[in-house]
Structure formats: C-alpha cells, structure tokens
Amino acid sequence: MARAATEKLAGQLRDIPARRQRLQNLYRAVKTVMREVMGNKFKGLDGAEDERGIYWDPVAEVCRSMEVSQSKLSALCREYSGDNLSQTADVVRAEGVERRMRGK
C-alpha cells in the first residue's frame, strides 16, 4: 500500500509543470469570473443598488458559478499565487483602483 502511494506521489512530482499550467488556467478563470460578478453585481434588477453593502464579497458567487467549494478553490489559488480566494478578490478590486488612479 505504501509503495503504491509513493509511486503515485512520484508520478505527480514529475508532472509539476502540467499542474502549474492547470493552476494558472484556473487562477485566470477565477479572476475573470470575479470581474464579471463584480461588474454585473446588480444584474439589471430595478432597485437593486441597495441590496449589497460595502462589505459584500464576491467569493460565494464565484464558487457557486464555478461549482467548486470555497475551501478547495481557496487552496488551489493559494497554491498557485500565494493568495487565498478573498485576497484574490482584493487583487481584482485593486486593478480597478489602479486604473482610476492612473486616469485610464
């Protein structure tokens, strides 16, 4: 049993570049979905401007949209970038702030 686990781990270690590429693709998809959720947060509903407060976090909607648990998605983001899912949301928010500060 231990030998099978060791062989499996050895196979995974040899395939690190492919895993890294898959994690990069997932991270980019998370950021794209997060931008969409933040940009369309009212989804055209009349009077929905007051629905979400300033502390609203897009994490739950991103997880629901991607059909992945929050803990697993956060762990995968942390493995790729070092940021968990909430911190990734802050990175996406900061992109907008940076554009506004530079006047673009």
LINBELRA-V563476 format. One record per pair of residues at least 12 apart in sequence whose ideal C-beta (glycine too) atoms are under 6 Angstrom apart, sorted by the first residue. I is the first residue (numbers start at 1). GAP is how many residues later the second one is. If there is no record, write none. Layout:
BEGIN
i=I gap=GAP
i=I gap=GAP
END
This chain:
BEGIN
i=23 gap=57
i=26 gap=50
i=27 gap=50
i=27 gap=53
i=27 gap=54
i=31 gap=61
i=33 gap=29
i=33 gap=32
i=34 gap=24
i=34 gap=28
i=34 gap=55
i=34 gap=58
i=35 gap=57
i=37 gap=21
i=37 gap=24
i=37 gap=25
i=38 gap=20
i=58 gap=31
i=59 gap=26
i=73 gap=12
END
